[in-house]
C-alpha cells in the first residue's frame, strides 16, 4: 500500500543526467590518463628512442619506487589525512636495508619495515587518538626520520654498500618475463590496494572517514583504527620503496627522498583523488605516477633541456589538471 | 482471556524507550531538570518546545551522545547507559538528523550498509549489497539509482536513504530531529508515508519539528518540554493548536499581559510614509512571500514560534539570506537583493540574534568595537582620524549609558547588557534609517533588559524605523506599535490597536486564525 500511494521522490539528477555531465565525470576522474596517453603518443612520434622496449622498461622501473610510496599516500589522503614523512621514511628505509643486507636478506627486509612501521604507528596513534592535525604530526615524522638517518650515517658521509652477490640485489635487479621484480611488486600491490579499497569494510570506512568524518563516527565505524592503519601502511610502503631503491642502487643513498612527499602527493592528486579525501582510485594514482615519470623521460630525451625543466613542467601540469578537475566537477553538478 | 464485557479502548502497547527523572546540566546551566518521557512501540511521538527547552539535550541523552547526570534511561525494559552513539545504534536506536549525516561521496548502497556490508569470501559482495539496497529503497517508495553518489541526490532523497539505513539495521526506535526542515512538500509526504509504515511495523518514532501542522498529520502523542521539564504529555487528537502553544510558552490563552512588565512607553509614530517596505520575499524552504512596512518612529514587532522565519526575514531584508524573489524599499529607493553592502549603504542595520558569533569582538576595547563600523567613513585616504573617533565614541557611550571604566576597557569585561549596548552603538554610528533588532534582550539580566528596552523606545522616538524580534510575548505586545506574526515562513496575521493583546498574539502564533479560515473555505466548496 505504502509503496503504491507514496509520491515518488525524484532525486535531482538521476535519469536526466546529461551526456555532457557524464563526459565531464569521466574526464574529471581520468584526466591524467588522457594526458598520459597523449604525451606518450606524442613522445613516440617525436623521439625514436622513446618507444623502445629499453626506454619503456626504464620508465616502469623508475616509476615503481614512486608508485609504491604513492599507494600508501592514496589511502592516507582518501581518509582525509596527509603524510609528509614519506620522503624521509623512504630514505631511512633504504639506508637501513643497505646496512641490513650485510647481515642477510631477512635483516635487510625486516629491519627497515620494523623501524618505519613503528614510525607510522606512532604518527597514526597521535593523529587518531590525540586528534592532532596530520600535517604537523607527519612534519615531525619527516624531521625525526631524516634526523635518524643522518645519525646512523655520520651526517650522511657513510654510504652502506650492499655486498656483491647478495640475494638482496635480486629484489630490484632480478627479472621475470623481462620485467624487474619491482614492477611486478607494484602490479600486485596496486591490484591488492584496489581490492582493499573497494571490497573491504576497511576500504569503505577509509572513504567514509575522508568524506564525512562526523557521519562515520555517528554510524559507529572504527574511525580511529582506520586512521592508524592508513599511516602504518603509508610508512611501511615508503620503507618498501626504500628497500627497492637500495636494492636497485646496491647502496643506501642518504640524499634520496628529499621533497619526495610532494612529488607523491602530486601523483595522487593527478590521479583524481580528492585532496580533501573521500574519493579516488588506486589506478588513478598509478596513472599519476606514470605521467610524472613520462614527463621526466621526455625532458631527458630533449638532450638540450636543463633537467630542472621537469619540475617546472610537472608543476604546470599539476595546476592545469587540478583546475580542470575543479571546473569539470562544477560542470558535472549542473 | 479477558472478560468479554470489558472493551479495550486502546491497544495495549509496550513501552520501548523511556526516561525517568533525567537531569543534565552544562557548566551550571540546567538543560534538563528531571524529564519523564516514554515512547511506546508502534507510535509516532512528537517532542516539542521552544528554543532552550531541552529537546536536543534529551535526544542526545537518548542516543548516547550525552550521559545523563541523574535519572535513568530504560530501553526495552532494562536500564541502559550508552557510552557513545555507536552503542545506542547497535542496540537498535537510530537517529535521523536535520543535517543528513551520511557520506556524500559514497554511493547510496554503500551508505546504507556502511560498516555492515554483506560479504562473500571475506570481501564485500557488491552485487548483493546493491540488490538489497534497491529492494530497501523501493519498499520506501523512493526511486533512485543505488549506485549513484549520495551527494548527487536531493536532500529529500538523502533523508530517505538515512531512513533506509535505519530500517536496514532493524531499529526498534527511530528518532527524527527536524527531518523536514529542508524538504519540499512532496518529499515531506513521502517521509511521512515511510514513517507510518515503520510505525505499523511496531517501530517507535520520536518526531521533532517546528512545523506544528506536521505534528497533527503524523503524530499519535506529544510531549512538550519547557525550561528543561516535561510540562505536558498526551494524545495529539483533542489538543488544539492554541492549547499546544500555550503549553510551549507557558501561558494560558486567557491570561493578559500585566501592564508595565516592561520598560516600553507609548507609541511614537511620526509620519505616514513607510521608511521600510518589504514585499513578496521568497527564500528557499524558509520564507514564502513575506511582506511588511515600517513607518518612521514605529516599532514593528515580528512574532512567531521557532522556525517561523522571523530571523530569516530580517536577514533577508539585510541581504544576508539568499532570496529568490522579493522587494525591499528603503526611503523610496529599492535595495539590491542579496547584497549586505547595499543594504548597509541604504541605511539598514541588523543587530543579530547571536551577538557572540556575529558581532562583538571580545578582545577589542569598547572604543574599537564601536568604531569598527565607521572606520571607512572616518578615514581619509586610509588614515584614520583618531580624534574624530574618540569624540564619536564618547558621545555614544554617554547617550546609551554604557557602563565601562573607560573607552579603552575590553568588551569582554563588560556585562551582557553593556555588550549589547556597545553593539547597538556601533550600528547607530552608521546612522541607520531602519534598525532590525533580533532578540536584543536575550541573555542579559533584568536591569539591563529594562535599559535596552527603553533605549529601543528612544531610538524610535528619534524617528528610526525599528523591527523588533522577541520570543517574550510581553516584550512584543508592549514594545511594539504593531505586530506582524509569521508562521511557517509566511505572514499569518497583523495585530494593532485593540488587537494588540497577548491572547490575540497567542492565537495568531498557533495559527488558529488560518485554521478557521481554511475550515470555512473547505465548507464553501
Interface residues (C-beta under 8 A of the other chain):
Chain A: X2 X3 X5 X6 X7 X8 X9 X10 X11 X12 X13 X14 X15 X195 X198 X199 X200 X201 X203 X204 X205 X207 X208 X210 X211 X212 X214 X215 X216 X217 X218 X219 X220 X221 X274 X278 X279
Chain B: X84 X85 X86 X87 X89 X90 X95 X101 X102 X103 X104 X105 X106 X110 X114 X115 X117 X122 X123 X124 X126 X138 X139 X140 X141 X142 X143 X144 X145 X148 X152 X153 X154 X156 X157 X160 X165 X186 X187 X189 X190 X193 X194 X196 X197
